[in-house]
Amino acid sequence: MEVSLKLRILAGLLLFGCSIPQSGAAGADYPSRQIRIVVPFPAGAGPDHVARMLGQHLQEAFGQTVLIENRAGALGSIGAAEVARSAPDGYTLLMGTNTTHAGNVAMLKNLPYDPVKDFVPVIRTITTAMVLLVKPDFPAKDLAGFLNYTKTHPNLTAGYGSGAAQISIAQLQSRGGLSVIAASYRGVPQAVTDVMTGATNLTFADLSVSLPQMRGGTLRGIGVTSPKRNELTPDLPALAEAMPGFEATIWYGLLAPANTPAAIVDRLYTASEKFLSAPATREKLASVGVVVSTMPPKEFGTFIQSEIVRWSADAKAAGIEPQ
């Protein structure tokens, strides 16, 4: 009886202890120190622009420093893998994209992370398109001329710095009947630079990266990867106009390591959504061809799974073999 009584008392104490709120439980004091957002692409890339804008807002909203850290390489898988291995405490986040969380499943043989199991979605931030870019003195001046010229010059080089750009180059071959030599870069800005210097003949770059170059006359756009023309570049055709079915709509989103407490995810989502939904933010991003298109955590997670299916199918249709 005495032993049984002691056991009942001990059980009651344990149950009572579990009901006592713990200090910092479920992120009640979050954030209490610096937050780091890893951008798995170089500075100057589209995801970098959005991450820096969002990071500045979170810093002001939370009263804590938000550091943007670029960890480029291997189509974004280096930076994504680093975040996947980080502590699930909300202090290390990822500005992921359709490349890191969809395309890489089909394009990399030994992906060092699982885009679904190793992350918890926080918020999808934007959607955008890419532009097919060439030098201003490229012999062809429009989309029809580009297709004709490229078919008779099969040794042109095409640089890519993201999974979406790689699939877009493959679509030039599968849907346009072109033959180009694809070259991999650490990121979109490097591929763009080599087109400007003449080291590479063409590339695909996010609209936010392409617009300043086109407006400055350093590069010329041939077409956009969205299904329809973009309102910022109405004279630039959609590549699908000459190559039916051509599409590469891209997106960015904030993610945290798996098992990050729901309270922390909710706080990050609420603060981010408030900023992104503000008219001033939408207007600023729209001016560079980026469309605010937010999704809450659960919906974003379902979307990522559907994107893995879509980008895998696109890669297979384009004849891309995992590397």
Secondary structure by P-SEA (a helix, b strand, c coil): caaaaaaaaaaaaaaaaaacccccccccccccbbbbbbcccccccaaaaaaaaaaaaaaaaacbbbbbbbbccccaaaaaaaaaaccccccbbbbcccccccccccccccccccccccccccccccccccccccccccccccaaaaaaaaaacccbbbbbccaaaaaaaaaaaaccbbbbbbbbcccaaaaaaaaaacccccccccaaaaaaaaaacccccccccccccccccccccccccccccbbbbbbbbbbbcccccaaaaaaaaaaaaaaaacaaaaaaaaaaccccccccaaaaaaaaaaaaaaaaaaaaaaccccc
